[in-house]
Amino acid sequence: MNIYLTVVVKAKPEHQQEIKTLLKSLPELSKKEDACIKYDVHQSIDDENIFILNEKWESLEGLDRHNEQTYSKEFFASFDKLQEPPMVYRSK
């Protein structure tokens, strides 16, 4: 069963460029994973501190493996540079 993720990330203005650089690196790395079907990052045109991640994974297990990757953990470690915790929406 495919798993779809929409993640909304809002960077603190002083960390916006750092978060943008980190998020923009994730699709290339993630798409190398067997379970990754789609991984896109978009920046809001209304608020440049907001980023939207659209992901599609083959399975929940594949997503769990993705979350254990070094680059995923680097993203999780950056949460102190965000205005609020990311909003994560999972669907099937």
PyMOL commands that set and color helices and strands:
alter all, ss='L'
color gray80, all
select helices_A, chain A and resi 13-30+60-67+70-81
alter helices_A, ss='H'
color red, helices_A
select strands_A, chain A and resi 3-10+36-43+50-57+87-91
alter strands_A, ss='S'
color yellow, strands_A
deselect
rebuild
show_as cartoon
